[in-house]
Amino acid sequence: MNTKDLNNEEIKKLFGATVRKLRTEKAFSQEVLAEKTGLHRTYISDVEQGERNLSLVNIFKFCNALEISPADFFKLMEEA
C-alpha cells in the first residue's frame, strides 16, 4: 500500500485496524490492552475505530503493550 497517498482519516483507520489485528492475535481484550497501556478502554475502542489522533507517547504505549517495535508496527501497517 502506498501510504503517502492516504488522508488523515484513512491513516487513523489503518492504525486502528493494525492495533486491533495485533490485539486479537495476542488474544487481548480491549480491557487487557487498556491495562497494559495505562489508557482507558473507551480510548482503545476509539483508536481501533480510527477516531483518535494519537500522540507519539501513546503510539509507543501501544507498541510496548503489543510487544512490537514501532518500526515493525508501521511496517505491518503499510503491508495492510
FENQUI-V583412 format. One record per pair of residues at least 24 apart in sequence whose C-alpha atoms are under 6 Angstrom apart, sorted by the first residue. I is the first residue (numbers start at 1). J is the second residue. Records with the same first field share a line. If there is no record, write none. Layout:
# FENQUI-V583412
I->J + J
This chain:
# FENQUI-V583412
1->78
12->50
13->50
16->47 + 48 + 49 + 50
17->48
18->77
20->48
36->65
37->61 + 65
